[in-house]
Amino acid sequence: MATEYGQGYGPGYEYDSGFGAPEGARRHRLPAGLRAPFEARSWREFGYVLLSLPIGIMLFTYAVTMVALGAGLLVTFLGIPVLAAGLAGCRGFAALERARARGLLDLDVADPEPLRMRKSGVMAWMGAVLKSGTSWRTLLYAVLQFPWSVFSFVVALNFWAYGWALLTYPLWFWVFPVYAGQGGIQLYGDGQHSIYLDNPFEITVTALVGLLFTLATPWIVRALTMVDRLLVHGLLGPSRLSARVVELESDRGVVVDTAAADLRRIERDLHDGAQARLVALAMDLGLAKEKLAEDPQAAARMVDEAHGEVKTALQELRDLARGIHPAVLTDRGLDAALSAVASRCTVPVQVEVDLAERPAPAIEGIAYFTVSELLQNISKHSRATWAAVDVWRVESRLMVQVVDNGVGGADASGGGSGLAGLAERLDAVDGILVVDSPVGGPTRVTAELPWRGERALG
């Protein structure tokens, strides 16, 4: 991979990965560890843990009772409606749990797929509930959430209570009665010896221990709620299969729209380009035929002009065929095909392809199309004096990078733009398009594609 255009993003350019702290968080002067006990997030998460126990008891009791009753009655017809009603109730509880997680944990979990009923009626509804994987996942959540809510409730409440109690000990230790000149909390006593926390040093140490507990408790609660997040996200949200189906349906729509746009472009190019030239050529040849006997020299000139039109039409047809899928790509691969594209660019382009083997044909075609579009953008809009194309492989991904020293300002977020359409085309095959183009340049566009492209080939 060439290094001359792989080092950085230009002078004075600051890269923001997107994982830094929010702007408001940077203004806080206190470290996060000292702010945590007083932040609203910590109290919301603590409230979530406290509510989990009574809700877990109700949900567990309801689920176990209804499922056990339904299973016991399966020998009769009543077992099926009871079991279906129990699972439907679990789905209702799941909706409340998603709302609670959204309000207290800022966890936005999409609703699962609705019941699929081919027919209407009670029997069809019961069959849909019993066949739905979402129903059984909500039942599993009801069973698993209860013991975890007991554990997290006990841990969080004890840490929180002991932490604040010990931290504020200097304010209330005097409430304990004094015996034999000693007061405060008694740590040890056997009738002969006793230890009380009553002198200034012991009171200070007690408060410091409480401070440590208080500072650590929000992070312990946060760790506990991470398990709750996993449970809610994994068991109460849409299944991976359903999400994948929705994604594939969306990608199919993108592919269909892209194919339709390509067909319209080909039809327009043929109609306005080669077809129009061929029609004019036929008319010119007809006129030359009529003048052949009267004015042979004029007919010869017209035939000569028609010969030039034939060459132009052939070149337009070659360009159109090359834009669809060039023969050099099929015969010799990306290296030769991209070199041919680069030779037609209006600025000098350095091409380097470092591939030990060829990727899947569909992925190869998309990579070629991506570079072609980006080089066209460079020719039309960038005002660059040089460009570089680099292609290499990283494990199971094909990496394509196009760099130029133009004016920058390219944006892939605008709907309807060429880069936005290119990003949609790559996303349809699990690809990614990253555009880094600060105003003033340089512009660096990186495309990442799957090596084998199961979705593109499947």
C-alpha positions as CSV (number, residue, x, y, z in Angstrom):
1,M,0.0,0.0,0.0
2,A,1.4,3.4,-0.9
3,T,2.5,5.5,2.0
4,E,2.6,8.9,0.3
5,Y,-1.2,9.3,0.6
6,G,-1.8,7.1,3.6
7,Q,-0.3,9.4,6.3
8,G,-2.9,11.5,8.1
9,Y,-5.6,13.7,6.9
10,G,-3.8,16.9,6.2
11,P,-2.2,19.6,8.3
12,G,-4.2,21.0,11.1
13,Y,-6.9,18.4,10.9
14,E,-8.3,17.1,14.2
15,Y,-9.8,13.7,14.1
16,D,-12.9,13.1,16.3
17,S,-13.6,9.4,16.7
18,G,-17.1,10.1,18.1
19,F,-16.3,8.2,21.4
20,G,-15.2,11.2,23.4
21,A,-17.2,12.8,26.2
22,P,-20.1,15.1,25.4
23,E,-19.4,18.8,25.3
24,G,-21.4,19.2,28.5
25,A,-19.4,16.6,30.3
26,R,-16.2,18.4,29.5
27,R,-17.3,21.5,31.4
28,H,-17.6,19.6,34.7
29,R,-14.7,20.3,36.9
30,L,-15.3,17.3,39.3
31,P,-14.0,13.9,38.2
32,A,-16.7,11.4,37.2
33,G,-16.0,9.3,40.3
34,L,-16.9,12.2,42.6
35,R,-19.9,13.3,40.6
36,A,-21.4,9.8,40.3
37,P,-23.3,9.7,43.6
38,F,-25.1,12.9,42.8
39,E,-25.9,12.4,39.1
40,A,-29.5,11.8,38.0
41,R,-28.4,8.7,36.1
42,S,-27.1,7.0,39.3
43,W,-30.4,7.6,41.1
44,R,-32.4,6.4,38.1
45,E,-30.4,3.2,38.0
46,F,-30.8,2.7,41.7
47,G,-34.5,3.3,41.4
48,Y,-34.6,0.7,38.6
49,V,-32.9,-1.9,40.8
50,L,-35.3,-1.1,43.7
51,L,-38.4,-1.5,41.5
52,S,-37.0,-4.7,39.9
53,L,-37.7,-6.8,43.1
54,P,-41.5,-6.2,43.5
55,I,-42.0,-6.3,39.7
56,G,-39.9,-9.5,39.5
57,I,-41.9,-11.1,42.2
58,M,-45.2,-10.3,40.5
59,L,-43.9,-11.3,37.1
60,F,-42.4,-14.6,38.3
61,T,-45.5,-15.5,40.3
62,Y,-47.8,-14.8,37.4
63,A,-45.6,-16.6,34.9
64,V,-45.0,-19.7,37.0
65,T,-48.6,-19.9,38.1
66,M,-50.1,-19.6,34.6
67,V,-47.6,-21.9,32.9
68,A,-48.0,-24.5,35.6
69,L,-51.7,-24.3,35.5
70,G,-51.8,-24.4,31.7
71,A,-49.4,-27.4,31.6
72,G,-51.4,-29.2,34.2
73,L,-54.6,-28.7,32.3
74,L,-53.2,-29.8,28.9
75,V,-55.0,-33.1,29.4
76,T,-58.1,-31.1,28.9
77,F,-59.0,-28.5,26.3
78,L,-58.6,-25.7,29.0
79,G,-54.8,-26.1,29.1
80,I,-54.2,-24.5,25.7
81,P,-56.2,-21.2,26.3
82,V,-54.7,-20.9,29.9
83,L,-51.2,-21.4,28.6
84,A,-51.8,-18.9,25.7
85,A,-53.3,-16.4,28.2
86,G,-50.2,-16.8,30.4
87,L,-47.8,-16.2,27.5
88,A,-49.9,-13.2,26.3
89,G,-49.7,-11.7,29.8
90,C,-45.9,-12.2,29.8
91,R,-45.8,-10.2,26.5
92,G,-47.8,-7.4,28.2
93,F,-45.4,-7.3,31.1
94,A,-42.5,-7.2,28.6
95,A,-44.0,-4.0,27.1
96,L,-44.0,-2.4,30.6
97,E,-40.4,-3.6,31.2
98,R,-39.2,-2.0,27.9
99,A,-40.9,1.2,28.9
100,R,-39.3,1.1,32.4
101,A,-35.9,0.4,30.9
102,R,-36.4,3.3,28.4
103,G,-37.3,5.7,31.2
104,L,-34.8,4.7,33.9
105,L,-31.9,3.1,32.0
106,D,-32.1,5.1,28.7
107,L,-32.2,1.8,26.9
108,D,-34.4,2.1,23.8
109,V,-35.4,-1.4,22.8
110,A,-37.6,-1.8,19.7
111,D,-40.8,-3.7,20.0
112,P,-40.7,-7.3,18.9
113,E,-42.4,-8.5,15.8
114,P,-46.2,-8.7,16.1
115,L,-48.1,-12.0,16.1
116,R,-48.4,-13.5,12.6
117,M,-52.0,-14.7,12.1
118,R,-53.1,-16.2,8.8
119,K,-56.7,-16.2,9.9
120,S,-58.8,-14.3,12.4
121,G,-60.4,-15.8,15.5
122,V,-59.6,-17.0,19.0
123,M,-58.1,-20.3,17.8
124,A,-55.8,-18.6,15.3
125,W,-54.7,-16.1,18.1
126,M,-53.9,-18.9,20.5
127,G,-51.9,-20.7,17.9
128,A,-50.0,-17.6,17.0
129,V,-49.2,-16.9,20.7
130,L,-47.9,-20.4,21.3
131,K,-45.8,-20.5,18.1
132,S,-44.3,-17.1,18.7
133,G,-40.7,-17.2,19.8
134,T,-41.2,-13.8,21.5
135,S,-43.8,-15.3,23.8
136,W,-41.4,-17.9,25.1
137,R,-38.5,-15.4,25.4
138,T,-40.7,-13.2,27.6
139,L,-41.4,-16.3,29.7
140,L,-37.7,-17.0,30.0
141,Y,-37.2,-13.3,31.0
142,A,-39.8,-13.7,33.8
143,V,-38.0,-16.7,35.2
144,L,-34.5,-15.3,35.0
145,Q,-35.2,-11.8,36.1
146,F,-36.6,-12.7,39.5
147,P,-33.5,-14.3,41.1
148,W,-31.3,-11.6,39.5
149,S,-33.6,-8.9,40.9
150,V,-33.3,-10.4,44.4
151,F,-29.5,-10.4,44.2
152,S,-29.2,-6.9,42.7
153,F,-31.7,-5.5,45.2
154,V,-29.8,-6.8,48.2
155,V,-26.4,-5.7,46.9
156,A,-27.4,-2.3,45.8
157,L,-29.5,-1.4,48.8
158,N,-26.9,-2.6,51.3
159,F,-24.1,-0.7,49.6
160,W,-26.2,2.4,49.2
161,A,-27.5,2.4,52.8
162,Y,-24.2,1.5,54.5
163,G,-22.3,4.0,52.4
164,W,-24.5,7.0,53.2
165,A,-25.0,5.9,56.8
166,L,-21.3,5.7,57.4
167,L,-20.5,8.9,55.5
168,T,-23.0,10.9,57.6
169,Y,-22.0,9.1,60.8
170,P,-20.4,12.3,62.3
171,L,-23.9,14.0,62.1
172,W,-25.8,11.3,64.0
173,F,-23.4,9.2,66.2
174,W,-24.6,11.2,69.3
175,V,-28.0,9.6,69.1
176,F,-26.6,6.4,70.8
177,P,-26.7,6.4,74.6
178,V,-23.5,6.7,76.5
179,Y,-22.5,3.8,78.8
180,A,-19.4,4.1,81.1
181,G,-18.2,7.1,79.2
182,Q,-18.5,5.4,75.8
183,G,-21.1,5.9,73.0
184,G,-21.7,5.6,69.3
185,I,-21.8,2.3,67.4
186,Q,-20.5,-0.7,69.2
187,L,-18.2,-2.8,67.1
188,Y,-17.3,-5.4,69.7
189,G,-18.3,-6.3,73.2
190,D,-18.0,-9.5,75.4
191,G,-18.9,-8.2,78.8
192,Q,-15.3,-7.3,79.7
193,H,-14.1,-5.4,76.6
194,S,-16.0,-3.3,74.2
195,I,-15.1,-1.1,71.2
196,Y,-17.2,1.9,70.3
197,L,-16.8,4.4,67.5
198,D,-16.9,7.5,69.6
199,N,-13.5,9.4,69.4
200,P,-12.7,11.9,66.6
201,F,-10.2,9.6,64.9
202,E,-12.7,6.7,64.8
203,I,-15.5,8.9,63.6
204,T,-13.3,10.3,60.8
205,V,-12.2,6.8,59.7
206,T,-15.8,5.7,59.7
207,A,-16.8,8.6,57.5
208,L,-14.0,7.9,55.1
209,V,-15.0,4.3,54.8
210,G,-18.6,5.5,54.1
211,L,-17.2,7.9,51.5
212,L,-15.5,5.0,49.7
213,F,-18.7,3.0,49.8
214,T,-20.7,6.0,48.6
215,L,-18.3,6.6,45.7
216,A,-18.2,2.9,44.7
217,T,-22.0,2.3,44.9
218,P,-23.0,4.0,41.7
219,W,-20.5,2.0,39.7
220,I,-21.6,-1.2,41.4
221,V,-25.2,-0.4,40.6
222,R,-24.2,0.4,37.0
223,A,-22.6,-2.9,36.7
224,L,-25.7,-4.6,38.1
225,T,-27.9,-2.8,35.6
226,M,-25.7,-3.9,32.7
227,V,-27.1,-7.4,33.3
228,D,-30.6,-6.0,33.3
229,R,-29.8,-4.2,30.0
230,L,-28.6,-7.5,28.5
231,L,-31.7,-9.3,29.7
232,V,-34.1,-6.7,28.3
233,H,-32.3,-6.3,25.0
234,G,-31.7,-10.0,24.5
235,L,-35.1,-11.4,25.6
236,L,-37.6,-8.6,25.2
237,G,-36.5,-7.0,21.9
238,P,-37.0,-8.3,18.4
239,S,-35.2,-11.5,17.6
240,R,-32.1,-11.5,15.5
241,L,-33.8,-13.4,12.7
242,S,-36.6,-10.8,12.6
243,A,-34.2,-7.9,12.6
244,R,-32.2,-9.6,9.8
245,V,-35.3,-10.1,7.7
246,V,-36.2,-6.5,8.1
247,E,-32.7,-5.5,7.1
248,L,-32.7,-7.8,4.1
249,E,-36.0,-6.5,3.0
250,S,-34.6,-2.9,3.2
251,D,-31.5,-3.9,1.3
252,R,-33.5,-5.7,-1.3
253,G,-35.4,-2.4,-1.9
254,V,-32.2,-0.6,-2.3
255,V,-30.8,-3.1,-4.7
256,V,-34.1,-3.0,-6.8
257,D,-34.0,0.8,-6.8
258,T,-30.4,0.8,-7.8
259,A,-30.9,-1.6,-10.6
260,A,-33.9,0.4,-11.9
261,A,-31.8,3.6,-11.8
262,D,-29.0,1.8,-13.7
263,L,-31.5,0.6,-16.4
264,R,-32.9,4.1,-16.7
265,R,-29.4,5.6,-17.1
266,I,-28.5,3.0,-19.8
267,E,-31.7,3.6,-21.6
268,R,-31.1,7.4,-21.5
269,D,-27.5,7.1,-22.6
270,L,-28.6,4.8,-25.5
271,H,-31.5,7.1,-26.5
272,D,-29.7,10.4,-26.3
273,G,-26.3,9.2,-27.4
274,A,-25.6,6.2,-29.7
275,Q,-29.2,5.8,-30.9
276,A,-29.4,9.5,-31.9
277,R,-26.1,9.3,-33.7
278,L,-27.1,6.1,-35.5
279,V,-30.4,7.8,-36.6
280,A,-28.5,10.8,-37.9
281,L,-26.0,8.5,-39.6
282,A,-28.8,6.6,-41.4
283,M,-30.2,9.9,-42.7
284,D,-26.8,11.1,-43.8
285,L,-26.1,7.9,-45.7
286,G,-29.5,8.2,-47.3
287,L,-28.7,11.7,-48.5
288,A,-25.3,10.6,-49.7
289,K,-26.9,7.8,-51.7
290,E,-29.2,10.2,-53.4
291,K,-26.3,12.6,-54.3
292,L,-24.0,9.8,-55.4
293,A,-25.1,10.1,-59.1
294,E,-25.5,13.9,-59.2
295,D,-22.5,15.1,-57.1
296,P,-20.0,12.3,-56.3
297,Q,-17.7,14.6,-54.4
298,A,-20.4,15.9,-52.0
299,A,-21.6,12.3,-51.5
300,A,-18.0,11.3,-50.7
301,R,-17.8,14.1,-48.1
302,M,-21.0,13.0,-46.5
303,V,-19.8,9.4,-46.4
304,D,-16.6,10.6,-44.7
305,E,-18.6,12.5,-42.1
306,A,-20.8,9.4,-41.6
307,H,-17.6,7.4,-41.0
308,G,-16.6,9.8,-38.2
309,E,-20.1,9.5,-36.7
310,V,-19.8,5.7,-36.7
311,K,-16.5,6.0,-34.8
312,T,-18.1,8.3,-32.2
313,A,-21.1,6.0,-31.8
314,L,-18.8,3.0,-31.3
315,Q,-16.8,4.9,-28.7
316,E,-20.0,5.8,-26.8
317,L,-21.2,2.2,-26.9
318,R,-17.8,1.1,-25.6
319,D,-18.0,3.6,-22.8
320,L,-21.5,2.5,-21.9
321,A,-20.5,-1.2,-21.9
322,R,-17.4,-0.4,-19.8
323,G,-19.7,1.4,-17.3
324,I,-21.9,-1.6,-16.9
325,H,-19.2,-4.3,-16.4
326,P,-15.9,-4.0,-18.4
327,A,-14.4,-7.0,-20.0
328,V,-11.0,-6.2,-18.5
329,L,-12.4,-6.6,-15.0
330,T,-13.7,-10.1,-15.8
331,D,-10.5,-11.1,-17.6
332,R,-7.7,-9.5,-15.6
333,G,-9.2,-8.3,-12.3
334,L,-9.3,-5.1,-10.3
335,D,-5.7,-4.0,-10.9
336,A,-6.0,-3.7,-14.7
337,A,-9.6,-2.5,-14.6
338,L,-8.9,0.3,-12.1
339,S,-5.8,1.3,-14.0
340,A,-7.9,1.7,-17.1
341,V,-10.4,3.9,-15.2
342,A,-7.6,6.0,-13.7
343,S,-6.2,6.6,-17.2
344,R,-9.4,8.3,-18.2
345,C,-9.5,10.6,-15.1
346,T,-8.7,14.3,-15.7
347,V,-6.0,14.3,-13.0
348,P,-3.0,12.0,-12.5
349,V,-4.0,9.0,-10.4
350,Q,-1.8,6.5,-8.7
351,V,-3.3,3.0,-8.4
352,E,-2.0,0.3,-6.1
353,V,-3.9,-3.0,-5.7
354,D,-2.4,-5.4,-3.1
355,L,-4.5,-8.5,-3.4
356,A,-3.2,-12.1,-3.4
357,E,-6.4,-13.4,-4.8
358,R,-9.6,-12.1,-6.4
359,P,-12.7,-11.4,-4.3
360,A,-16.1,-12.6,-5.2
361,P,-17.2,-11.3,-8.7
362,A,-20.1,-9.3,-7.3
363,I,-17.9,-7.6,-4.7
364,E,-15.3,-7.0,-7.4
365,G,-17.9,-5.3,-9.6
366,I,-19.1,-3.1,-6.7
367,A,-15.5,-2.1,-5.9
368,Y,-14.9,-1.2,-9.5
369,F,-18.2,0.8,-9.7
370,T,-17.2,2.6,-6.4
371,V,-13.8,3.7,-7.7
372,S,-15.3,4.8,-11.0
373,E,-17.9,7.0,-9.3
374,L,-15.3,8.5,-7.0
375,L,-12.9,9.3,-9.8
376,Q,-15.7,10.9,-11.8
377,N,-16.5,13.1,-8.7
378,I,-12.8,14.0,-8.6
379,S,-12.8,15.0,-12.3
380,K,-16.0,17.1,-12.0
381,H,-16.0,18.7,-8.6
382,S,-12.7,18.4,-6.6
383,R,-10.3,20.8,-8.5
384,A,-7.6,18.4,-7.5
385,T,-4.1,18.1,-9.1
386,W,-3.5,14.4,-8.1
387,A,-5.4,11.4,-6.7
388,A,-4.6,8.0,-5.5
389,V,-6.5,4.7,-5.4
390,D,-5.5,2.0,-2.9
391,V,-7.0,-1.5,-2.6
392,W,-6.1,-4.1,-0.1
393,R,-7.5,-6.9,2.1
394,V,-7.9,-7.0,5.8
395,E,-9.0,-10.5,7.0
396,S,-12.4,-11.0,5.5
397,R,-12.9,-7.4,4.3
398,L,-11.9,-5.7,1.0
399,M,-10.7,-2.2,1.6
400,V,-10.8,0.5,-1.1
401,Q,-9.5,4.0,-0.5
402,V,-9.6,7.0,-2.8
403,V,-7.7,10.2,-1.9
404,D,-7.3,13.5,-3.6
405,N,-5.9,16.9,-2.7
406,G,-8.9,18.9,-3.9
407,V,-11.0,21.5,-2.2
408,G,-12.9,19.0,0.1
409,G,-16.3,19.6,1.4
410,A,-17.8,16.3,0.1
411,D,-20.8,15.1,2.2
412,A,-22.4,11.7,2.0
413,S,-25.2,12.6,4.4
414,G,-27.3,14.6,2.0
415,G,-30.2,12.6,0.5
416,G,-30.1,12.2,-3.2
417,S,-26.3,12.9,-3.5
418,G,-24.0,10.6,-5.4
419,L,-22.1,9.7,-2.3
420,A,-25.3,8.9,-0.4
421,G,-26.4,6.6,-3.2
422,L,-23.0,5.0,-3.2
423,A,-23.3,4.5,0.6
424,E,-26.7,2.8,0.2
425,R,-25.3,0.5,-2.5
426,L,-22.5,-0.6,-0.3
427,D,-24.8,-1.0,2.7
428,A,-26.9,-3.4,0.7
429,V,-24.0,-5.9,0.8
430,D,-22.8,-5.2,4.4
431,G,-20.4,-2.6,3.2
432,I,-19.4,0.7,4.7
433,L,-18.6,4.1,3.1
434,V,-16.6,6.6,5.2
435,V,-16.1,10.1,3.9
436,D,-13.5,12.4,5.4
437,S,-13.5,15.7,3.5
438,P,-12.8,18.8,5.6
439,V,-13.3,22.1,3.8
440,G,-10.1,22.9,2.0
441,G,-9.2,19.3,1.6
442,P,-7.8,16.7,1.3
443,T,-10.6,14.3,0.7
444,R,-10.3,10.6,1.8
445,V,-13.1,8.2,1.0
446,T,-12.8,4.7,2.3
447,A,-15.1,1.8,1.3
448,E,-15.2,-1.5,3.2
449,L,-16.7,-4.5,1.6
450,P,-17.1,-8.2,2.5
451,W,-14.6,-10.3,0.8
452,R,-17.0,-13.0,-0.3
453,G,-20.2,-11.0,0.0
454,E,-22.8,-13.6,1.0
455,R,-25.6,-11.1,0.8
456,A,-24.5,-9.8,-2.6
457,L,-24.2,-13.3,-3.9
458,G,-27.1,-15.0,-2.1
